[in-house]
Amino acid sequence: MTQVKALSQHTQTIGFTTELNSAGVAELPAFKRSHKTKSGRAEAVVNAHPVGDGWVGGYQYAIRSGDCQGETMPPSRYDTCFTSRSRAVEDGLNRLAASLKTKYPKAVGSNKAETTEITALYVWIEKTLKSAKAGKFEPEKLLAGQRFIDLCSGAGGFRLALEKHGAECVLSCEIDEAARETCGANFDVSRHPFPSDITKLDAADVPDHEILAAGFPCQPFSIAGKQLGVDDPRGKLFGEIARIVAVKRPALILLENVPNFLLLDNGTHASMVEQSLACLGYAVSRKILRAVDFGLPQLRERAFFVAVRRDIGRADKTFVFPVGVGHRLKVADILEPDAPNGTISPERIVADATRNPGGLAKRIGRLDGNRYQSAVVMSPDAVGLTLVTGVSGGGLYLINGKPRVLTPRERARMQGFPESFIPHGNYAQACKQFGNSVAVPVVSAIVEAIAKQYFKKPTGLKQALPDRIQDQPLPETVQVEDRRPRGGAKAEPTALSEVTAPTNTSGKGSYIPWAGAKRWSSEVVKAHLPMELGRAIFPFGGAASDALGYADMFQEIHIADLNQDLVNAHALVAKDPEKAIKVLAPLFKSGTDPKKHYLRLRDEFNCKTTSMARRAALFIFLLCHSYRGTCTYNQVWPPGPTC
């Protein structure tokens, strides 16, 4: 088992990408699996939470019988940190089992009921452990299979966020030599083109990609600069981006700049960007987001543009930006415990408290009354100022009684970079790169929202079956009441009327021929549905043709029906697909006389006692061979054989 490191209670450096509270505990773990026994008298939870570059596990269980023992150990900074979420879950399960063994050495409670609950928890632990050891609890890669290019890449903030969700970088472009060195130290740039000058990059040479990301230079538009806009050569780089977009036509474009970009020259520059992309066939959304709202201890506001090509699925819907997780950390949470103390005398601080005492950032004073931002002294027990490119441009923090600037590692944490990220060896260059970078958790949240709204596909149908089917085993046999007209001697199956079924030319939306006929209805109602489509319920699902027509719109589809044969057929396919194939296959083998084969199976369905699996197979077969999926019960005229 590979572990990252053991985190002691003295560790002060693990909060920069987490939501641990001041006691070092995850109050709301990012991942959990829970179980409640059939009686409801015992339950258990195993969970995991990201800490730095790894994951820590925890658990909780309670038995409400006998001595009513239990234990709660949520993930915390005191636990061993592992390289994967599955390994952290495995650790939590092992600790849960060890706790149970300590409290119940012989796996026996004070009474029979308690013993039953203990046994049930052990069964669940063993089953879940198998999944954890198989690595089945890893975070879902929402952009797996998607390719992206990273223009004006800087230190690689966009790349970190996109690769976290499974996308593959096929080109990076950065002109600053120091930033190129940082990218080379942290990413395998040998596997793709890494040009330096975007103005000399031929669009035809750019690899095909689905996503284009770019944090085009903000200095021409920043209130901290000369605000020359497009008159600054760097301000014209968006035109180079648009040139590549016009040729390569990526499905998604993600851009970032300073908030002032939206306001400069009465919004002319921002309007130019939006109109350029819109005329290339994109729906463009923009919004200013704050790093502090996504868990980072930094106010940092940035403008983001999300452009989705209008001919891809669901692109007609308005993109909704994420709202973030809220204020979680303060500067003190990301400080290096062994960083050198400052050399500036605290006596130089002139009191100048923040004008907004209730604000997230708290100013203590200024050095010698200086009005420059580099002379501002801030409290580390609050949110920090926005990082800028200068070594001291982001202000000073009163740490251990003396003002000092933040170290490169602390700046990396302020931007949400992982601990494994290697800053540039030159102090000034490292500060510049982190000041120029995007805040990784902000981009990651935007990317996740994009993936869920435009790229993510449902993993399959989850059918809601009645409790008697879900919670109880299927009966081995079923006696079917024969309601056909009586009379007459036993005879051959009655003749089949000649009916010509309409030809299905679309070939779409069906997993068997009798489903999918109503797929068109999804197009009618889609425009009236909310943006976030998680679960759809079809209480009268029938043969599921309506439900399957919506399969590409919802993450979960639940189907139920009063018709027991429909429920039974769905249960067979959903619960045991291998068995379904085994019992269905012989029915669909071609025989010498297809009509007699059909009539023989219809008689078996209507009047014989048979297994539930066999009846489900017969039901599917008959529906597949009936006109437009219609299966009429017990209507055999003239009267056929009696049972």
Secondary structure, DSSP 4 states (H G I P E B T S, - for coil): --EEEEPPTT--SS-TTS-B-TTSBBSS-SEEEEEE-TTSSEEEEEEEEEETTEEEEEEEEEE-STT--EEEE--BTTSEEESSHHHHHHHHHHHHHHHHHHHSTTS--SSHHHHHHHHHHHHHHHHHHHHHHTTTTSPP-TTTT-EEEEET-TTTHHHHHHHHTT-EEEEEE---HHHHHHHHHHS-GGGS---S-GGG--GGGSPP-SEEEE----TTT-TTS---GGGSGGGGHHHHHHHHHHHH--SEEEEEE-GGGGTHHHHHHHHHHHHHHHHTTEEEEEEEEEGGGBT-SB--EEEEEEEEETTSTTTTSPP------B----GGGG--TTPPPP-S-GGGEEE---S-TTSSS-EEEEETT--SGGGEEE-TTSPBPPP-SSSSTT-EEEETTEEEPPPHHHHHHHTT--TT----SSHHHHHHHHHHS--HHHHHHHHHHHIIIII-----------HHHHSSPPPSEEPPP--SPP-S---SPPPPP---PPP-----S-SSTTS-TTTHHHHHHGGGS-S---EEEETT-TTSHHHHHTTTT-SEEEE--S-HHHHHHHHHHHH-HHHHHHHHGGGGS--S-HHHHHHHHHHHHHH--EEHHHHHHHHHHHHHTSGGG---TT--SS-----
